[in-house]
């Protein structure tokens, strides 16, 4: 998985304040790894990270490295957002992607070009935050 650089200053809102539970997720992201949670009881994966399974409510969940592959479910090009740090970043593509492991994830698509539902995506990391881009040479 690759890290990308974003020009301009980093804003405190770029990365949430990690707590004891989310520290593993954000630490892995800072190293260029995407983690998801998998339930040992029902074997389903989920994202965003929670201390329990949202499918069967089991607390027997563990961290798992994700492949970094996803397909584009839906997106919107945001042309105006007055909240920092987004005002300086418009336009940007807010998206929902289906991770290869099953969970759906809210994210941003970078290097977007023309998008279509079902497009193949790969994860990149911008200052420790997972974002996605179209797989180069893949038809969506």
C-alpha positions as CSV (number, residue, x, y, z in Angstrom):
1,X,0.0,0.0,0.0
2,X,1.2,3.5,-0.8
3,X,1.4,6.7,1.0
4,X,0.6,10.0,-0.9
5,X,1.4,13.5,0.1
6,X,-1.1,16.3,0.3
7,X,0.2,19.8,-0.2
8,X,-0.6,22.5,2.3
9,X,-0.7,22.5,6.0
10,X,-2.2,19.6,8.0
11,X,-5.3,20.5,9.9
12,X,-6.1,19.0,13.3
13,X,-9.4,17.6,11.8
14,X,-7.4,15.4,9.4
15,X,-6.9,12.6,11.9
16,X,-9.3,12.0,14.8
17,X,-7.8,11.9,18.3
18,X,-7.0,8.2,18.8
19,X,-8.2,6.6,22.0
20,X,-7.1,3.4,23.6
21,X,-9.3,1.3,21.3
22,X,-8.7,3.2,18.0
23,X,-4.9,3.6,18.5
24,X,-4.2,0.3,16.7
25,X,-6.2,1.4,13.7
26,X,-4.6,4.9,13.4
27,X,-1.1,3.5,14.1
28,X,-1.5,1.0,11.3
29,X,-2.8,3.7,8.9
30,X,0.2,5.9,9.8
31,X,2.4,2.9,8.6
32,X,0.4,2.5,5.4
33,X,-1.8,-0.5,6.5
34,X,-5.6,-0.6,6.5
35,X,-7.1,-2.6,9.3
36,X,-10.7,-3.9,9.7
37,X,-12.4,-5.9,12.4
38,X,-13.5,-9.5,12.1
39,X,-15.9,-11.3,14.4
40,X,-14.7,-14.7,15.5
41,X,-18.3,-15.7,16.3
42,X,-20.1,-15.0,13.0
43,X,-16.8,-14.5,10.9
44,X,-18.1,-11.3,9.3
45,X,-15.8,-8.3,8.8
46,X,-16.9,-4.8,9.7
47,X,-15.7,-1.2,9.4
48,X,-15.6,1.4,11.1
49,X,-13.8,-0.3,14.0
50,X,-16.0,-1.1,17.0
51,X,-15.4,-3.2,20.1
52,X,-18.3,-5.5,19.2
53,X,-19.7,-7.1,16.1
54,X,-22.5,-5.0,14.6
55,X,-23.9,-8.1,13.0
56,X,-24.2,-10.6,16.0
57,X,-23.2,-8.3,18.9
58,X,-20.3,-10.6,19.9
59,X,-17.4,-8.9,21.7
60,X,-15.1,-11.6,20.3
61,X,-13.6,-9.4,17.5
62,X,-10.1,-9.0,16.3
63,X,-8.0,-6.7,14.0
64,X,-7.2,-7.9,10.5
65,X,-5.2,-6.4,7.7
66,X,-7.3,-5.5,4.7
67,X,-6.1,-6.0,1.2
68,X,-6.6,-2.4,0.3
69,X,-8.8,-3.3,-2.7
70,X,-12.3,-1.9,-3.0
71,X,-15.1,-1.1,-5.5
72,X,-16.8,2.2,-5.8
73,X,-20.4,2.1,-4.4
74,X,-21.4,5.7,-4.7
75,X,-19.8,9.2,-4.7
76,X,-20.4,12.9,-4.8
77,X,-18.1,15.7,-6.0
78,X,-18.1,18.3,-3.2
79,X,-17.6,21.8,-4.7
80,X,-18.3,23.8,-1.5
81,X,-17.5,23.0,2.1
82,X,-16.9,26.0,4.4
83,X,-15.6,23.8,7.3
84,X,-11.9,23.6,7.9
85,X,-9.9,21.9,6.5
86,X,-12.2,21.2,3.6
87,X,-12.7,24.7,2.1
88,X,-9.1,24.7,0.8
89,X,-9.6,21.2,-0.7
90,X,-12.6,21.7,-2.9
91,X,-13.5,20.1,-5.2
92,X,-13.0,16.6,-3.7
93,X,-14.8,13.3,-4.1
94,X,-16.6,12.0,-1.0
95,X,-17.3,8.3,-1.5
96,X,-18.6,5.0,-0.1
97,X,-16.6,2.0,-1.2
98,X,-17.1,-1.7,-0.7
99,X,-13.9,-3.2,0.7
100,X,-12.9,-6.6,-0.9
101,X,-13.4,-8.1,2.6
102,X,-17.0,-7.1,2.6
103,X,-17.5,-4.0,4.7
104,X,-18.6,-0.7,3.3
105,X,-16.4,2.4,4.1
106,X,-16.8,6.1,3.8
107,X,-13.7,7.7,2.3
108,X,-12.4,10.1,-0.3
109,X,-11.4,9.2,-3.8
110,X,-8.3,10.9,-5.1
111,X,-6.9,11.0,-8.7
112,X,-10.5,10.4,-9.7
113,X,-10.9,11.3,-13.3
114,X,-14.1,9.8,-14.7
115,X,-15.8,7.6,-12.1
116,X,-18.4,4.9,-12.5
117,X,-20.1,2.6,-10.0
118,X,-18.2,-0.6,-9.5
119,X,-14.9,0.9,-10.4
120,X,-11.9,-0.9,-9.0
121,X,-10.1,1.1,-6.3
122,X,-6.9,0.8,-4.2
123,X,-6.1,2.4,-0.9
124,X,-3.5,5.1,-0.4
125,X,-2.6,6.9,2.8
126,X,-2.6,10.7,3.1
127,X,-0.9,11.7,6.3
128,X,-2.1,8.5,8.0
129,X,-5.7,8.7,6.6
130,X,-6.9,6.0,4.2
131,X,-8.1,7.3,0.8
132,X,-8.7,5.5,-2.4
133,X,-7.9,5.9,-6.1
134,X,-8.9,4.1,-9.2
135,X,-6.7,1.1,-10.0
136,X,-4.5,2.2,-12.9
137,X,-5.4,0.4,-16.1
138,X,-8.6,-1.1,-14.7
139,X,-11.9,-0.6,-16.4
140,X,-14.8,0.2,-13.9
